[in-house]
Amino acid sequence: METTSIAVDREAYDLLRSQKRPGESFSQVVKRLAKNRRPLASFVGAWRDLPEKTLREIQASRKRLRDLDEQRFERLVKGGR
């Protein structure tokens, strides 16, 4: 197989290395990450068959996360952590 060398800065290298799975080469990482992603529209209806209870749990979890984000934002605006 033909190979080509490329130069990346340290930050890019560290990001790429962080995506590496055990036993995976950098070429495999690049190929995996560069593959075409599925369009968002392809996920339409993905939750169609989930039970109503599961959907309610997901909605409640999302609301809790939004509330926590809002609380964090308010603390940051006030200068706290």
N, C-alpha and C positions, 0 to 999 in steps of 0.2 A: 504494500500500500504506500502510495506517495504521501510524504509529509511536507508541511510548510510551517515555518516558525513565524510566530507573531510576537509583538512586544505589547505588553500591557503594564500600566502603572501598578504600584504596590496595592493600592486600594482595590483595583479591579481583580488582581490576583487573589487577594484575601477573600473577596466576595465569591469568586469562582471556587476557591478551595473550600469555603464554608458550605457550598452546595454539593460537594463531592461525597458520594456514598462509598462505604467500604468496598474495596476492590474495583472501583470505577476509575477509569482514566480521565484525564482532562478532556480529551476528545469526546468521550462518551457524555461527559457533563455538558459540554457545549452543544452537542447534538440534542440531548434531552431538553435542555432549556430553550434551544432555538426552534424547536418544532412548532409548527403552527398550532396556536391555541384554538380551542373551540369557541365559536362566537357565543356571546351571552344569550342570544335568542335560542340557542340549542338547548338551554336549560328550562325553557318554558314548559310548565306542566310536570316538572321533576318531582314536585311534592304532592301531586294530585292524589296519590293513593295512600298518603300518610293518614293515620287515624286522627280524628279531631283533637283528641287529648294531646297528642304529640305536637300538633300545630299550636295549641294553646300554650304548651310548655315552651316552645320556641319563641312565641310572641312575648311571653313573660320574661324569658331570659334576655331577649333583645331590649326590652324596656328597662330591666335592671342595669344592663350595660350602658344604655343611653343615660340613665340617671347617674350612674357612677362617673361617666365622662363629664356630665354637667357639673357635678360636685367638684371634680378635679379642676375643671376650667375655672369655676368660681374661686377656688383656693389660689390658683395661679394668678388670677386677676387681682386678688387681694394681697398678693405678695407672699403667700404661705406655700407650703408644700403639702 
